[in-house]
Amino acid sequence: MLEGVPVLSLTILIPLIGAFITFSLGKYEKYAKYIALAFSVGALVLSLLIAYEFATDPSPSATGYHSDYQFYEEHAWISTLGINYIVGLDGISLPLFVLTTLLCTLSIIFSWDTEKRPKEYFGLMLILEVGVLGVFVSLDYFMFYVFWEVVLIPMYFMIGIWGGPRKDYAA
């Protein structure tokens, strides 16, 4: 069903597109939560399709074959430095991948009443989802580091802006 489709990259790209749209809303920031929820649910649905495909089809994906990964994608990125975009999903990272999309969707739902800078809050939440998803599927050390940094930046701002009484210390 998902053969030939770069589903891992799409699942990472969907919240990133949602974050860019959320940040560019301008005066229509009251729609930020709806857009964030729609794109997060989109990533959740795609991750559930991946889990279904993983459970029902034991053969490797047509996006590329690697002996340990049912879903595997590899693209040259900075070939002069030996840096490639390599993502893969195995039986250990699959539950973490699906759980991340579920928890991010639930986080957006449970923070629905955020009134302080909602455009920034929900945009950062989607970028955080991108980073965590990337950490769980990256197979290249450089890409792992990039995704790890993508996680740290929104967390810093979310704690610093929307944190509790000692938010400056916590950030």
C-alpha positions as CSV (number, residue, x, y, z in Angstrom):
1,M,0.0,0.0,0.0
2,L,2.8,2.5,0.9
3,E,5.4,1.0,-1.4
4,G,7.4,3.6,-3.3
5,V,6.2,6.5,-1.1
6,P,8.7,8.2,1.2
7,V,6.3,7.9,4.2
8,L,8.9,8.6,6.9
9,S,9.9,11.8,5.3
10,L,6.3,12.8,4.7
11,T,5.5,12.1,8.4
12,I,8.3,14.4,9.4
13,L,7.4,17.0,6.7
14,I,3.7,17.3,7.5
15,P,4.2,19.0,11.0
16,L,7.0,21.2,9.5
17,I,4.6,22.5,6.8
18,G,2.0,23.1,9.5
19,A,4.5,25.0,11.6
20,F,5.4,27.3,8.7
21,I,1.7,27.9,8.0
22,T,1.1,28.5,11.7
23,F,3.9,31.0,12.0
24,S,2.8,32.9,8.9
25,L,-0.8,33.5,10.0
26,G,-0.3,37.1,11.0
27,K,-3.4,38.6,12.4
28,Y,-5.4,35.4,12.0
29,E,-3.5,33.7,14.9
30,K,-6.8,32.5,16.4
31,Y,-6.7,29.7,13.8
32,A,-3.3,28.5,14.8
33,K,-4.7,25.8,17.1
34,Y,-6.9,24.4,14.3
35,I,-4.1,24.3,11.8
36,A,-1.7,22.8,14.3
37,L,-4.3,20.1,15.2
38,A,-5.0,19.3,11.6
39,F,-1.3,18.8,10.7
40,S,-0.6,16.9,13.9
41,V,-3.6,14.6,13.2
42,G,-2.3,14.2,9.6
43,A,1.1,13.0,11.0
44,L,-0.7,10.7,13.4
45,V,-2.8,9.1,10.7
46,L,0.2,8.6,8.5
47,S,2.1,7.0,11.4
48,L,-0.8,4.7,12.1
49,L,-0.8,3.7,8.4
50,I,3.0,3.0,8.7
51,A,2.3,0.8,11.8
52,Y,-0.5,-1.1,10.0
53,E,1.8,-1.6,7.0
54,F,4.6,-2.7,9.3
55,A,2.3,-5.3,11.0
56,T,0.7,-6.7,7.9
57,D,3.6,-6.7,5.4
58,P,6.8,-8.3,6.7
59,S,8.7,-7.5,3.4
60,P,11.0,-4.5,3.2
61,S,9.5,-1.3,1.7
62,A,10.1,-0.4,-1.9
63,T,11.6,2.9,-0.9
64,G,14.9,1.2,-0.3
65,Y,16.1,-2.1,1.2
66,H,18.1,-2.4,4.3
67,S,18.3,-5.7,6.2
68,D,17.0,-4.5,9.5
69,Y,14.5,-1.8,8.5
70,Q,11.2,-2.3,6.9
71,F,10.9,1.4,6.1
72,Y,14.2,2.9,4.9
73,E,15.1,6.0,2.9
74,E,18.5,7.3,1.9
75,H,19.3,10.4,-0.1
76,A,22.6,12.1,-0.6
77,W,22.7,15.4,1.1
78,I,26.2,16.8,1.6
79,S,28.1,14.1,-0.2
80,T,31.5,15.9,0.0
81,L,31.4,15.5,3.8
82,G,29.8,12.1,3.7
83,I,26.6,13.4,5.2
84,N,23.4,11.7,4.0
85,Y,19.8,11.9,4.8
86,I,19.1,8.4,6.1
87,V,16.0,7.5,8.0
88,G,14.7,4.1,8.9
89,L,12.1,2.4,11.1
90,D,12.4,-0.9,12.8
91,G,10.4,-2.7,15.5
92,I,12.0,-0.7,18.4
93,S,11.5,2.7,16.9
94,L,8.0,2.1,15.5
95,P,6.1,2.4,18.9
96,L,8.1,5.5,19.8
97,F,7.3,7.0,16.4
98,V,3.6,6.3,16.7
99,L,3.5,7.4,20.4
100,T,5.2,10.7,19.5
101,T,2.5,11.6,17.0
102,L,-0.2,10.6,19.4
103,L,1.2,12.5,22.3
104,C,1.8,15.6,20.2
105,T,-1.8,15.5,19.0
106,L,-3.0,15.1,22.6
107,S,-0.7,17.9,23.7
108,I,-2.3,20.3,21.2
109,I,-5.8,19.2,22.3
110,F,-5.0,19.7,26.0
111,S,-3.4,23.1,25.5
112,W,-6.3,24.3,23.4
113,D,-7.1,27.2,25.8
114,T,-3.6,28.7,25.4
115,E,-4.2,32.5,25.0
116,K,-0.7,33.8,25.4
117,R,0.8,34.0,21.9
118,P,-1.0,30.9,20.4
119,K,0.6,31.2,17.0
120,E,4.1,30.8,18.4
121,Y,3.0,28.2,20.9
122,F,1.4,25.8,18.4
123,G,4.1,26.5,15.8
124,L,6.8,25.5,18.3
125,M,4.8,22.5,19.3
126,L,4.8,21.3,15.7
127,I,8.5,22.0,15.3
128,L,9.1,19.9,18.5
129,E,7.1,17.1,16.9
130,V,9.3,17.3,13.8
131,G,12.5,17.1,15.9
132,V,11.3,14.1,18.1
133,L,10.1,12.2,15.0
134,G,13.4,12.8,13.3
135,V,15.4,11.7,16.4
136,F,13.6,8.4,16.4
137,V,14.1,7.6,12.7
138,S,17.5,9.1,11.8
139,L,20.2,6.7,11.0
140,D,23.0,9.2,10.3
141,Y,24.8,10.7,13.3
142,F,24.8,14.2,11.7
143,M,21.1,14.0,11.1
144,F,20.5,12.7,14.6
145,Y,22.3,15.8,15.9
146,V,20.3,18.1,13.7
147,F,17.0,16.7,14.8
148,W,18.2,16.7,18.5
149,E,18.9,20.4,18.2
150,V,15.6,20.9,16.5
151,V,14.1,19.5,19.7
152,L,16.1,21.7,22.0
153,I,15.3,25.1,20.4
154,P,11.4,24.9,20.7
155,M,11.7,23.5,24.2
156,Y,13.9,26.4,25.3
157,F,11.4,28.9,24.1
158,M,8.3,27.0,25.3
159,I,9.8,26.8,28.8
160,G,11.0,30.4,28.7
161,I,7.7,31.9,27.6
162,W,5.0,29.6,28.8
163,G,6.8,28.0,31.8
164,G,5.9,28.3,35.4
165,P,7.0,30.8,38.1
166,R,10.7,29.8,37.8
167,K,10.7,29.6,34.0
168,D,13.9,31.6,33.5
169,Y,15.8,29.2,35.7
170,A,14.3,26.1,34.0
171,A,15.0,27.4,30.5
